[in-house]
Amino acid sequence: MSGTTTAAALRRRAAGAGANRWVVLVVLCVSLLLVAVDATVLHVAVPAVTEDLKPGAVELLWIVDAYPLVCASLLILFGTLGDRVGRRRVLLLGYTLFGVASALAAFADDAHLLIVARALLGVGGAMIMPATLSILRQVFPDRRERALAIGIWSAVAAVGAAVGPLLGGFLLEHFWWGSVFLVNIPLMLVSLPVGRILLPESKGDSGGPWDVVGALTAAAGLFAVVLGVKRLGAGELGAATLLPLAAGVVLLVLFVRRQRRREHPLLDLRMFSRPAFSTSVGCIVLAMLALVGLELIAAQYLQLVLGLSPLETGLRLVPLTFAAMAAGLAGARMLRRFGPRRMVSFGFCLTAGAVVLLTAMGGDDNAPLLLGGFVLLGFGLETTLFGAYESMLSEAPQDQAGGAAAIGETSYQLGAGIGIALLGSVMNAAYAPGLSQVPGVPASASAAAAHSLGEAYEVAARLGGPAGEALRLAARHSFVHGLHVTLLVSAGLLLAGAAMALRLPRLMHCDPEETPSGPASAPSPAPSGSAPASGTTAEASPAPGLGSTPMRMPAQRESRGSGVKV
């Protein structure tokens, strides 16, 4: 057997614990699908929840926000805990808690109980998300196979985001609002035993005790920052917004200082000194910052300007999801062909081009324009996120896989929150001046209409007559103008991301020891520090459906330096 099986192949078998790694990928994707669906499935059920439980405005806000707030704040805590106590163990605990919390939410008879249940769902989601990526990192030690696995994983995430509202709408048409949570339970009952049998257990190599104080400090700091960012996105600039932001920043600074002093830190912050790792994190934040706010604004445009129903709006956005799925599935091939630098830069530029194309949107429906823009947007965004996530995960040390995955997911959440706040502010700044002096409209009515397009329509309906119609038209034109300005700002952010991505490695680096060899004898390892001989080839294991024919690729020499990949 010596000379025919590389060390990477042995590690891959050990990592799979006897289970087919592609079956393991299916189990991990089911986990991801549940979390992704639950993040959006409640959106369509909010009116039914409001009618049944009669929550106040603050309670309704917490019903919606408790899940993402708690999930985002605990990602680092549970990601690093999995590195210490076992990633499968944390994942299975997350399954259990997710199922219990789903039952509690489904049968909640008052708003406070539903808020608690949503918070527990956030805890379960924070256990599941980093564990899926870190187990994937372990089960697929060969980077080329791992790139394909991450492509499938990210395509499932795109499906989950789109399926959530559609599934919620279907369930609400036939059952009560609690059914949007109850659907999780049978899937968890299947995932628990299957995951226990098939998923391999893994831990990091870091010694020393787990830093409980550091983990709680990071969780509290992230919670405060995300809460402040969400309130900022809602246009609130008072003490209730600024105090959490300031407290969160202080706690995160204390967390960083603590980690630098400890012999066995919770997170090895030296990962951020590696260009590929820090650049990948920055690209994730910029991509989400530029685009998540646009999704909200686009939904408002489709419904309030074009007059589409919620179902028609959802259907218009479906091509974006399918394009994202296609990019995820093609991502591994593109990464091998173009390398992380060109792939991520291309994704940013393509998305920026799509955003500029969408500035042609006006007051009238232009379905072909929207279709083309959304397809390019979905493909470009997923190409960017795929390349950034794969680079970050591949560069992170194996024993820090859970922490690295948690950093990636936290970056995603923070980028989304900051994007809503930033682009929402840009939108409001461009929208409000157009309503300051509408002929025949009182100043108080204009001031109320300047808050949002929906409120402007309500004020116009109350005014009635020529004044109401004038206010309605002015608000509509101002919103389209604000949309164009916001799109151009987003395009600028995306181009900045394309420039940032130039710090990523030029080639997809695959270490010889990570590449499984074929039947032929493996080449002898080169002495430390020496370059591989010209013409050396490395064989990758066949992808599913490719039979047993090995795929041969020229060995690529790429200096990693201190780069890190997610």
TIZASE-753929 format. One line per field, with one value per residue (C-alpha): residue number from 1; x, y, z. Coordinates in nm, 3 decimals, always signed. Last residue first. Layout:
num = [NUM, ...] $
X = [X, ...] $
Y = [Y, ...] $
Z = [Z, ...] $
//
This chain:
num = [566, 565, 564, 563, 562, 561, 560, 559, 558, 557, 556, 555, 554, 553, 552, 551, 550, 549, 548, 547, 546, 545, 544, 543, 542, 541, 540, 539, 538, 537, 536, 535, 534, 533, 532, 531, 530, 529, 528, 527, 526, 525, 524, 523, 522, 521, 520, 519, 518, 517, 516, 515, 514, 513, 512, 511, 510, 509, 508, 507, 506, 505, 504, 503, 502, 501, 500, 499, 498, 497, 496, 495, 494, 493, 492, 491, 490, 489, 488, 487, 486, 485, 484, 483, 482, 481, 480, 479, 478, 477, 476, 475, 474, 473, 472, 471, 470, 469, 468, 467, 466, 465, 464, 463, 462, 461, 460, 459, 458, 457, 456, 455, 454, 453, 452, 451, 450, 449, 448, 447, 446, 445, 444, 443, 442, 441, 440, 439, 438, 437, 436, 435, 434, 433, 432, 431, 430, 429, 428, 427, 426, 425, 424, 423, 422, 421, 420, 419, 418, 417, 416, 415, 414, 413, 412, 411, 410, 409, 408, 407, 406, 405, 404, 403, 402, 401, 400, 399, 398, 397, 396, 395, 394, 393, 392, 391, 390, 389, 388, 387, 386, 385, 384, 383, 382, 381, 380, 379, 378, 377, 376, 375, 374, 373, 372, 371, 370, 369, 368, 367, 366, 365, 364, 363, 362, 361, 360, 359, 358, 357, 356, 355, 354, 353, 352, 351, 350, 349, 348, 347, 346, 345, 344, 343, 342, 341, 340, 339, 338, 337, 336, 335, 334, 333, 332, 331, 330, 329, 328, 327, 326, 325, 324, 323, 322, 321, 320, 319, 318, 317, 316, 315, 314, 313, 312, 311, 310, 309, 308, 307, 306, 305, 304, 303, 302, 301, 300, 299, 298, 297, 296, 295, 294, 293, 292, 291, 290, 289, 288, 287, 286, 285, 284, 283, 282, 281, 280, 279, 278, 277, 276, 275, 274, 273, 272, 271, 270, 269, 268, 267, 266, 265, 264, 263, 262, 261, 260, 259, 258, 257, 256, 255, 254, 253, 252, 251, 250, 249, 248, 247, 246, 245, 244, 243, 242, 241, 240, 239, 238, 237, 236, 235, 234, 233, 232, 231, 230, 229, 228, 227, 226, 225, 224, 223, 222, 221, 220, 219, 218, 217, 216, 215, 214, 213, 212, 211, 210, 209, 208, 207, 206, 205, 204, 203, 202, 201, 200, 199, 198, 197, 196, 195, 194, 193, 192, 191, 190, 189, 188, 187, 186, 185, 184, 183, 182, 181, 180, 179, 178, 177, 176, 175, 174, 173, 172, 171, 170, 169, 168, 167, 166, 165, 164, 163, 162, 161, 160, 159, 158, 157, 156, 155, 154, 153, 152, 151, 150, 149, 148, 147, 146, 145, 144, 143, 142, 141, 140, 139, 138, 137, 136, 135, 134, 133, 132, 131, 130, 129, 128, 127, 126, 125, 124, 123, 122, 121, 120, 119, 118, 117, 116, 115, 114, 113, 112, 111, 110, 109, 108, 107, 106, 105, 104, 103, 102, 101, 100, 99, 98, 97, 96, 95, 94, 93, 92, 91, 90, 89, 88, 87, 86, 85, 84, 83, 82, 81, 80, 79, 78, 77, 76, 75, 74, 73, 72, 71, 70, 69, 68, 67, 66, 65, 64, 63, 62, 61, 60, 59, 58, 57, 56, 55, 54, 53, 52, 51, 50, 49, 48, 47, 46, 45, 44, 43, 42, 41, 40, 39, 38, 37, 36, 35, 34, 33, 32, 31, 30, 29, 28, 27, 26, 25, 24, 23, 22, 21, 20, 19, 18, 17, 16, 15, 14, 13, 12, 11, 10, 9, 8, 7, 6, 5, 4, 3, 2, 1] $
X = [-1.236, -0.880, -0.572, -0.259, +0.066, +0.284, +0.081, +0.319, +0.153, +0.296, +0.034, +0.070, -0.089, -0.425, -0.520, -0.875, -0.885, -1.118, -1.314, -1.658, -1.725, -2.067, -1.945, -1.611, -1.310, -1.023, -0.767, -0.440, -0.135, +0.106, +0.469, +0.558, +0.828, +0.968, +0.814, +0.993, +1.222, +1.157, +1.150, +1.278, +1.036, +0.797, +0.845, +0.594, +0.297, +0.299, +0.033, -0.305, -0.420, -0.307, -0.511, -0.414, -0.362, +0.005, +0.068, -0.072, -0.346, -0.326, -0.605, -0.407, -0.380, -0.401, -0.632, -0.504, -0.680, -1.007, -0.987, -1.012, -1.324, -1.467, -1.417, -1.605, -1.887, -1.898, -1.919, -2.198, -2.387, -2.361, -2.493, -2.785, -2.870, -2.879, -3.108, -3.339, -3.361, -3.472, -3.732, -3.853, -3.872, -4.081, -4.329, -4.343, -4.412, -4.686, -4.859, -4.827, -4.984, -5.267, -5.338, -5.334, -5.562, -5.830, -5.756, -5.568, -5.618, -5.512, -5.204, -5.104, -5.133, -4.936, -4.663, -4.650, -4.576, -4.314, -4.130, -4.061, -4.099, -4.477, -4.499, -4.302, -4.511, -4.832, -4.705, -4.598, -4.946, -4.981, -5.119, -4.799, -4.539, -4.250, -4.046, -4.140, -3.842, -3.605, -3.706, -3.599, -3.223, -3.150, -3.392, -3.222, -2.875, -2.986, -3.141, -2.822, -2.617, -2.850, -2.952, -2.590, -2.471, -2.709, -2.615, -2.244, -2.279, -2.462, -2.215, -1.916, -2.063, -2.099, -1.736, -1.607, -1.806, -1.653, -1.307, -1.381, -1.505, -1.208, -0.948, -0.787, -0.773, -0.587, -0.781, -0.660, -0.916, -1.207, -1.120, -1.059, -1.378, -1.585, -1.445, -1.478, -1.833, -1.936, -1.815, -1.960, -2.286, -2.311, -2.228, -2.476, -2.758, -2.701, -2.661, -2.992, -3.159, -3.050, -3.155, -3.499, -3.551, -3.466, -3.691, -3.982, -3.979, -4.263, -4.313, -4.195, -3.833, -3.566, -3.263, -3.061, -3.089, -2.802, -2.576, -2.660, -2.594, -2.257, -2.166, -2.260, -2.039, -1.754, -1.782, -1.802, -1.506, -1.298, -1.393, -1.302, -0.989, -0.833, -0.958, -0.820, -0.946, -0.990, -0.984, -1.215, -1.445, -1.483, -1.557, -1.804, -2.023, -2.267, -2.266, -2.303, -2.603, -2.766, -2.715, -2.875, -3.169, -3.210, -3.198, -3.447, -3.690, -3.702, -3.986, -4.177, -4.153, -4.284, -4.574, -4.660, -4.637, -4.865, -4.714, -4.800, -4.499, -4.403, -4.524, -4.480, -4.181, -4.007, -4.058, -3.912, -3.618, -3.553, -3.539, -3.316, -3.097, -3.023, -2.878, -2.654, -2.377, -2.320, -2.347, -2.071, -1.863, -1.878, -1.794, -1.508, -1.364, -1.367, -1.193, -0.933, -0.858, -0.811, -0.617, -0.383, -0.282, -0.262, -0.627, -0.536, -0.310, -0.634, -0.620, -0.965, -1.042, -0.683, -0.449, -0.152, -0.381, -0.269, -0.383, -0.721, -0.782, -0.702, -0.942, -1.222, -1.169, -1.202, -1.518, -1.664, -1.589, -1.745, -2.057, -2.096, -2.068, -2.320, -2.557, -2.541, -2.585, -2.914, -3.119, -2.953, -3.121, -3.042, -3.332, -3.362, -3.461, -3.112, -2.969, -3.187, -3.045, -2.689, -2.739, -2.876, -2.591, -2.334, -2.492, -2.526, -2.171, -2.029, -2.232, -2.126, -1.760, -1.755, -1.928, -1.666, -1.379, -1.509, -1.552, -1.200, -1.184, -0.903, -0.561, -0.471, -0.553, -0.566, -0.918, -1.189, -1.361, -1.649, -1.758, -2.118, -2.291, -2.449, -2.517, -2.621, -2.872, -3.010, -3.055, -3.143, -3.462, -3.620, -3.490, -3.678, -3.993, -3.967, -3.892, -4.243, -4.381, -4.227, -4.420, -4.714, -4.754, -4.922, -5.233, -5.285, -5.377, -5.300, -5.048, -4.851, -4.819, -4.714, -4.451, -4.311, -4.284, -4.132, -3.867, -3.798, -3.598, -3.350, -3.330, -3.250, -2.964, -2.825, -2.852, -2.642, -2.385, -2.349, -2.328, -2.050, -1.884, -1.876, -1.727, -1.457, -1.394, -1.330, -1.065, -0.927, -0.863, -0.929, -1.305, -1.442, -1.258, -1.363, -1.718, -1.716, -1.611, -1.881, -2.164, -2.046, -2.040, -2.415, -2.560, -2.474, -2.567, -2.894, -2.977, -2.914, -3.124, -3.406, -3.381, -3.429, -3.733, -3.880, -3.826, -3.992, -4.283, -4.328, -4.339, -4.593, -4.854, -5.000, -4.684, -4.772, -4.550, -4.276, -4.237, -4.236, -3.968, -3.765, -3.760, -3.651, -3.380, -3.253, -3.213, -3.048, -2.812, -2.714, -2.637, -2.420, -2.235, -2.151, -2.053, -1.810, -1.634, -1.550, -1.278, -1.335, -1.708, -1.672, -1.496, -1.792, -2.036, -1.906, -1.818, -2.170, -2.341, -2.405, -2.528, -2.779, -2.914, -2.978, -3.101, -3.364, -3.476, -3.539, -3.890, -4.047, -3.842, -3.998, -4.344, -4.284, -4.176, -4.485, -4.717, -4.820, -5.184, -5.125, -5.365, -5.380, -5.012, -4.910, -5.123, -4.969, -4.614, -4.656, -4.500, -4.175, -4.166, -4.014, -3.709, -3.446, -3.621, -3.550, -3.177, -3.154, -3.340, -3.148, -2.815, -2.894, -3.015, -2.688, -2.487, -2.669, -2.614, -2.244, -2.211, -2.352, -2.082, -1.819, -1.915, -1.906, -1.620, -1.518, -1.510, -1.216, -1.020, -1.076, -0.974, -0.666, -0.558, -0.616, -0.417, -0.126, -0.103, -0.202, -0.007, +0.350, +0.298, +0.000] $
Y = [+3.045, +3.113, +3.240, +3.388, +3.402, +3.362, +3.137, +3.135, +2.963, +2.690, +2.509, +2.139, +2.070, +1.900, +1.539, +1.428, +1.062, +0.833, +0.635, +0.743, +1.111, +1.103, +1.234, +1.412, +1.198, +1.222, +1.477, +1.393, +1.610, +1.652, +1.751, +1.916, +2.134, +2.001, +2.131, +2.421, +2.362, +2.503, +2.167, +1.895, +1.781, +1.502, +1.190, +1.160, +0.933, +0.592, +0.542, +0.434, +0.791, +1.037, +1.228, +1.592, +1.742, +1.643, +1.808, +2.134, +2.279, +2.653, +2.799, +3.063, +3.442, +3.450, +3.724, +4.082, +4.177, +4.111, +4.459, +4.620, +4.416, +4.509, +4.878, +4.811, +4.664, +4.967, +5.199, +4.990, +5.011, +5.391, +5.387, +5.165, +5.393, +5.697, +5.516, +5.400, +5.752, +5.880, +5.600, +5.691, +6.059, +5.986, +5.778, +6.031, +6.313, +6.111, +6.030, +6.386, +6.522, +6.269, +6.365, +6.736, +6.683, +6.510, +6.289, +6.402, +6.073, +5.866, +6.085, +6.034, +5.657, +5.663, +5.869, +5.619, +5.340, +5.552, +5.615, +5.884, +6.179, +6.134, +6.250, +6.567, +6.635, +6.600, +6.843, +7.091, +7.095, +6.969, +7.206, +7.212, +6.962, +7.136, +6.907, +6.584, +6.554, +6.625, +6.296, +6.039, +6.099, +6.114, +5.828, +5.603, +5.685, +5.608, +5.278, +5.199, +5.242, +5.075, +4.788, +4.735, +4.746, +4.463, +4.251, +4.306, +4.214, +3.891, +3.785, +3.877, +3.667, +3.373, +3.403, +3.447, +3.141, +2.935, +3.048, +2.958, +2.614, +2.551, +2.663, +2.318, +2.276, +2.604, +2.858, +2.900, +2.666, +2.817, +3.173, +3.096, +2.893, +3.163, +3.441, +3.249, +3.140, +3.486, +3.654, +3.396, +3.405, +3.782, +3.776, +3.502, +3.658, +4.009, +3.893, +3.705, +3.998, +4.249, +4.033, +3.962, +4.322, +4.450, +4.190, +4.280, +4.657, +4.785, +5.160, +5.415, +5.371, +5.103, +5.201, +5.208, +4.829, +4.814, +4.987, +4.716, +4.441, +4.595, +4.612, +4.244, +4.151, +4.357, +4.195, +3.846, +3.915, +4.033, +3.717, +3.488, +3.676, +3.661, +3.316, +3.127, +3.139, +2.778, +2.596, +2.857, +2.854, +2.475, +2.486, +2.773, +2.612, +2.470, +2.789, +3.007, +2.803, +2.831, +3.209, +3.229, +3.026, +3.264, +3.577, +3.415, +3.373, +3.749, +3.820, +3.525, +3.673, +4.006, +3.834, +3.658, +3.983, +4.154, +4.388, +4.760, +4.873, +5.148, +5.004, +4.629, +4.600, +4.904, +4.790, +4.449, +4.617, +4.833, +4.526, +4.338, +4.645, +4.658, +4.308, +4.408, +4.651, +4.551, +4.183, +4.206, +4.438, +4.211, +3.898, +4.078, +4.196, +3.843, +3.717, +3.992, +3.905, +3.539, +3.588, +3.847, +3.646, +3.886, +3.808, +3.449, +3.590, +3.643, +3.282, +3.265, +3.136, +3.204, +2.946, +3.147, +3.444, +3.804, +3.853, +3.699, +3.939, +4.243, +4.124, +4.063, +4.404, +4.566, +4.360, +4.477, +4.843, +4.813, +4.652, +4.919, +5.196, +5.032, +4.949, +5.314, +5.466, +5.296, +5.336, +5.678, +5.807, +5.762, +5.545, +5.512, +5.144, +5.058, +5.228, +5.005, +4.701, +4.831, +4.888, +4.537, +4.388, +4.579, +4.488, +4.120, +4.111, +4.257, +4.025, +3.718, +3.823, +3.887, +3.554, +3.367, +3.555, +3.473, +3.107, +3.075, +2.699, +2.546, +2.465, +2.275, +2.354, +2.051, +2.115, +1.856, +1.611, +1.367, +1.214, +1.246, +0.928, +0.759, +1.058, +1.268, +1.007, +0.973, +1.351, +1.446, +1.237, +1.384, +1.723, +1.696, +1.586, +1.892, +2.170, +2.171, +2.282, +2.626, +2.744, +2.541, +2.790, +3.035, +2.822, +2.577, +2.564, +2.908, +2.976, +2.664, +2.771, +3.125, +2.999, +2.758, +3.040, +3.280, +3.027, +2.867, +3.164, +3.184, +2.805, +2.773, +3.021, +2.830, +2.506, +2.666, +2.761, +2.398, +2.270, +2.518, +2.439, +2.071, +2.150, +2.364, +2.085, +1.840, +2.073, +2.150, +1.791, +1.773, +1.722, +1.568, +1.817, +2.140, +2.004, +1.944, +2.309, +2.436, +2.239, +2.319, +2.693, +2.694, +2.437, +2.574, +2.932, +2.800, +2.629, +2.951, +3.146, +2.893, +2.956, +3.329, +3.253, +3.043, +3.321, +3.572, +3.331, +3.297, +3.676, +3.715, +3.484, +3.140, +2.975, +2.639, +2.662, +2.852, +2.584, +2.308, +2.492, +2.550, +2.176, +2.095, +2.361, +2.253, +1.895, +1.983, +2.224, +1.951, +1.734, +2.010, +2.070, +1.700, +1.683, +1.971, +1.821, +1.967, +2.219, +2.313, +2.292, +2.550, +2.779, +2.776, +2.787, +3.115, +3.265, +3.211, +3.332, +3.698, +3.628, +3.363, +3.575, +3.877, +3.674, +3.487, +3.769, +4.007, +3.910, +3.839, +4.127, +4.378, +4.240, +4.288, +4.650, +4.729, +4.552, +4.191, +4.099, +3.721, +3.616, +3.918, +4.000, +3.638, +3.629, +3.955, +3.831, +3.497, +3.612, +3.707, +3.397, +3.173, +3.394, +3.282, +2.947, +2.854, +2.919, +2.720, +2.420, +2.429, +2.437, +2.117, +1.950, +2.058, +1.896, +1.565, +1.578, +1.657, +1.351, +1.144, +1.296, +1.202, +0.837, +0.719, +0.513, +0.776, +1.034, +1.210, +0.887, +0.817, +1.170, +1.152, +0.833, +0.997, +1.299, +1.081, +0.945, +0.598, +0.417, +0.452, +0.226, +0.000] $
Z = [+0.445, +0.331, +0.512, +0.360, +0.556, +0.254, +0.039, -0.251, -0.538, -0.752, -0.943, -1.015, -1.347, -1.309, -1.365, -1.300, -1.209, -1.400, -1.144, -1.251, -1.299, -1.133, -0.804, -0.838, -0.906, -0.660, -0.761, -0.929, -0.904, -1.190, -1.204, -1.533, -1.389, -1.067, -0.751, -0.584, -0.290, +0.060, +0.230, +0.005, -0.259, -0.172, -0.377, -0.654, -0.579, -0.736, -0.993, -0.867, -0.822, -0.565, -0.312, -0.291, +0.053, +0.073, -0.262, -0.121, -0.338, -0.409, -0.618, -0.801, -0.776, -0.399, -0.261, -0.233, -0.560, -0.375, -0.220, -0.565, -0.645, -0.304, -0.383, -0.707, -0.500, -0.271, -0.572, -0.725, -0.396, -0.401, -0.759, -0.660, -0.368, -0.596, -0.842, -0.562, -0.424, -0.767, -0.788, -0.437, -0.523, -0.834, -0.632, -0.352, -0.598, -0.768, -0.438, -0.312, -0.631, -0.608, -0.248, -0.331, -0.634, -0.424, -0.125, +0.183, +0.371, +0.068, +0.020, +0.384, +0.344, +0.018, +0.183, +0.470, +0.224, +0.048, +0.373, +0.633, +0.393, +0.386, +0.749, +0.673, +0.361, +0.562, +0.826, +0.555, +0.404, +0.041, -0.224, -0.430, -0.304, -0.130, +0.096, -0.078, -0.311, -0.021, +0.155, -0.105, -0.145, +0.230, +0.296, +0.041, +0.168, +0.525, +0.416, +0.227, +0.543, +0.796, +0.570, +0.470, +0.831, +0.919, +0.617, +0.670, +1.036, +0.953, +0.683, +0.897, +1.179, +0.939, +0.827, +1.183, +1.293, +1.012, +1.124, +1.486, +1.386, +1.158, +1.416, +1.461, +1.083, +1.035, +0.825, +0.466, +0.311, +0.506, +0.409, +0.042, +0.014, +0.183, -0.037, -0.364, -0.284, -0.166, -0.484, -0.722, -0.522, -0.565, -0.936, -1.021, -0.821, -0.954, -1.315, -1.292, -1.111, -1.375, -1.668, -1.521, -1.412, -1.760, -1.927, -1.689, -1.745, -1.529, -1.534, -1.277, -1.369, -1.369, -1.578, -1.256, -1.274, -1.523, -1.269, -1.015, -1.269, -1.357, -0.988, -0.954, -1.249, -1.105, -0.761, -0.908, -1.137, -0.841, -0.648, -0.938, -1.044, -0.699, -0.598, -0.900, -1.260, -1.373, -1.042, -0.885, -1.186, -1.168, -0.796, -0.838, -1.103, -0.848, -0.644, -0.952, -1.069, -0.727, -0.728, -1.073, -0.944, -0.649, -0.865, -1.105, -0.807, -0.733, -0.978, -0.829, -0.481, -0.604, -0.780, -0.453, -0.255, -0.512, -0.771, -0.772, -0.977, -0.731, -0.400, -0.458, -0.692, -0.548, -0.188, -0.271, -0.444, -0.136, +0.088, -0.154, -0.197, +0.175, +0.144, -0.147, -0.066, +0.296, +0.206, -0.054, +0.162, +0.469, +0.268, +0.091, +0.423, +0.561, +0.247, +0.271, +0.635, +0.547, +0.223, +0.376, +0.685, +0.976, +1.048, +1.133, +1.405, +1.596, +1.712, +1.861, +2.212, +2.304, +2.460, +2.594, +2.656, +2.611, +2.251, +2.327, +2.616, +2.402, +2.131, +2.384, +2.545, +2.201, +2.143, +2.474, +2.396, +2.048, +2.193, +2.461, +2.200, +1.968, +2.253, +2.372, +2.025, +1.939, +2.258, +2.301, +1.989, +1.619, +1.507, +1.128, +1.123, +0.999, +1.307, +1.522, +1.341, +1.380, +1.753, +1.803, +1.597, +1.804, +2.139, +2.051, +1.915, +2.236, +2.460, +2.262, +2.249, +2.625, +2.690, +2.483, +2.648, +2.996, +2.904, +2.760, +2.692, +2.894, +2.748, +2.438, +2.077, +1.850, +1.722, +1.755, +1.526, +1.535, +1.208, +1.089, +0.974, +1.276, +1.501, +1.203, +1.090, +1.443, +1.487, +1.129, +1.116, +1.429, +1.317, +0.988, +1.170, +1.401, +1.154, +1.001, +1.337, +1.301, +0.993, +1.128, +1.413, +1.173, +1.135, +0.848, +0.477, +0.331, +0.606, +0.513, +0.149, +0.240, +0.484, +0.227, -0.028, +0.228, +0.338, -0.002, -0.129, +0.159, +0.174, -0.198, -0.167, +0.132, -0.069, -0.342, -0.076, +0.037, -0.321, -0.395, -0.062, -0.160, -0.501, -0.337, -0.085, -0.367, -0.507, -0.162, -0.063, +0.312, +0.251, +0.572, +0.793, +0.620, +0.587, +0.962, +1.009, +0.773, +0.933, +1.287, +1.219, +1.130, +1.372, +1.715, +1.620, +1.476, +1.804, +1.998, +1.747, +1.785, +2.160, +2.092, +1.876, +2.157, +2.409, +2.175, +2.121, +2.497, +2.532, +2.250, +2.398, +2.322, +2.190, +2.028, +1.721, +1.906, +2.175, +1.913, +1.714, +2.033, +2.104, +1.747, +1.738, +2.080, +1.964, +1.634, +1.811, +2.055, +1.751, +1.602, +1.930, +1.958, +1.592, +1.641, +1.941, +2.284, +2.191, +1.825, +1.889, +2.165, +1.917, +1.679, +1.970, +2.113, +1.774, +1.641, +1.960, +1.872, +1.519, +1.632, +1.917, +1.696, +1.396, +1.605, +1.833, +1.542, +1.424, +1.762, +1.907, +1.667, +1.740, +2.113, +2.058, +1.850, +2.093, +2.037, +1.964, +1.974, +1.695, +1.465, +1.501, +1.444, +1.126, +1.000, +1.082, +0.901, +0.572, +0.745, +0.965, +0.695, +0.647, +0.903, +0.947, +0.585, +0.623, +0.948, +0.806, +0.478, +0.662, +0.850, +0.529, +0.367, +0.646, +0.600, +0.223, +0.275, +0.500, +0.214, -0.007, +0.251, +0.238, +0.599, +0.742, +0.993, +0.713, +0.871, +0.898, +0.531, +0.440, +0.658, +0.481, +0.143, +0.256, +0.366, +0.015, -0.097, -0.368, -0.245, +0.053, +0.000] $
//
